[in-house]
């Protein structure tokens, strides 16, 4: 695997502090296979989209992005910012809080658009949360990544991943650290949205979202070596909460 030197300057104190701690810990507890990592743009703003299968995978995604010379800026759920110390650290690292299902979600969209226009790598999980699909296939997507892409004209680079759920199962409290788990991440070609660029209508956004999710699903199928289900899981039609731990719904 070819590792690029860091392309972005300055990286900020939070990254100087975090990388020497987090990266050795990941190397000690996981094995990784980066496929086609050179497809990550070395320069310029872009939107990185991934399937979401574990609360641990953002750290592993950061490892992938860092190894290829970029600094990831996440659209992260606002709850992570409620702790004063953690919130201060995340903001210092350039992360963007998302107030899901609220009017304040617009501020995250605006911040993400500004970051992309300023040449940053913005990471978006288009499903909006860990997949509810019982077999962990990508489920239906939210429109955020598509809207950012159509507003900026920046590339949308999909990454299909598999293995992080074995490090930490969805909503589990205890990670499985030894023996080391193999995590695979495959970077795809940018999603072709050229014919939709600049359009703001619902139809264009829906079409862009569908293309993004189709690209992600194809990459996940490739790294899993399996066929995906014919239809993506939709929490809204399956009676499953879109956010929070679905295993705790019956206890409320």
Secondary structure, 3 states (H helix, E strand, C coil): CCCECCCCCCCCHHHHHHHHHHHHHHHHHEEEEEECHHHCCCCCCEEEEECCCCCCHHHHHHHHHHHECCCEEEEEEHHHHCCHHHHHHHHHCCCEEECCCCCCHHHHHHHHHHHHHCCCEEEECCCCCCCCCCCCCCCCCCCHHHHHHHHHCCEEEEEEEECHHHHCCCCCCCCCCCCCEEEEEEEEEECCCHHHCCCCCHHHHHHHHHHHHHHHHHHHHHHHCCCCCCCCCCHHHHCCCCCCCHHHHHHC
